[in-house]
Structure formats: C-alpha cells, structure tokens
C-alpha cells in the first residue's frame, strides 16, 4: 500500500508509526471509547486504501517524525534553502 503513494517513508517507518498510534491509546479502558477509536481507525484505513487521502494527508501522520524546517536566515542559508 505504501508504494502506491509518493511519500519518502519506508515500510519500517510506517509500521513503527502504526505501533505508536496504537500505544497512544493503550491507557483507554472504557469499552465505548475503544469502540469509537476502532471505528476512527477503520475509517482512516479505508480512506487511505481507497485513495481518498492524498500524499499530504498520509504525511500528516509522520509530521512529528520529520525534521523541522529551518526558520531563521542562517539555518536556511546553511541548508541551501531559498
């Protein structure tokens, strides 16, 4: 599935992000909340599988794992950003 999107993410990184998303909700014990989280996850998976999400939508899941872009002039200059 990952190969169908033009994203700079490896299969290993995608698997780790999926595990991380599960661990974020490991503390939830209320059955109703668990059901809602399962439904939300299923909807997101369906959107990705049916290509209703674009590349940028898929990349939002990896936003915290991507290095921040430089904001000041010197950092941009050193990295060759215009």
N, C-alpha and C positions, 0 to 999 in steps of 0.2 A: 504494500500500500504506500509506503514512504517513497518508493521510486516513482510513483505517479505524480508527485509534487516536486516542483523545482525548489527544494529547500536545502540549505547546507547543513543537514543534520544526518548523523549516521544512525544505523539501526540500533546500536548500543545506546546512544544518547536518547533515542525515542523510548526504548524500553526502560531506561532509568527514570525518565520523566514520568512515565506511566506509573511506575512503582512509587515515585514521590507523591503523585496525585492521590494514590490510594492511602499512603501513610499520613497525609494531611488530615484525613478524616478517621483515623484509627481510634480516636477517643470517643466517637459518636456511638452511643448505646441505644438511643431511642429508635424503636423499630420504624416509626413513621418517618423520621428524618433519614434513616438509612434507605428506606424505600424511595424517598424524594431524590437522594443523591444517586441512587442506582438509575432512576429514570433520567436524570440530567446527564449522567454519563452515557447512557444509551442514546439519548438524543444527539449528543456531541459526536459520538461514534458514527451514527447514521449520517450526520451532516458531512463528516469527513469522507466516509465511504461513498456517498452519492455525489461527491464533489460540489456540494452546496457551499462549502468553505473554500476560499481561495488560499493561495500560498501565504498571504499575510495573516489570515485568520489562523492558520496552522502554526505560524511562527509566534503568535501571541502566547502560546503555551510555553515557549522557550525564552521568553523575554528576560527572565531573571538569570538565565544561564549565559546570555550573550554579553560580551564586554560592553561597557558603556562607551558611547561615542565621546570624543573629546569636545569640551565646551569652550575652553579658552583658546586664544590665538596661538600661543606657543605649542600647545599639545596638538592642535590641528596641523600646524606647520611641520612638526616633527614626524607626524604620521602621513604627511603628504596630502592632506585633505584640503580642498579649495574652500 
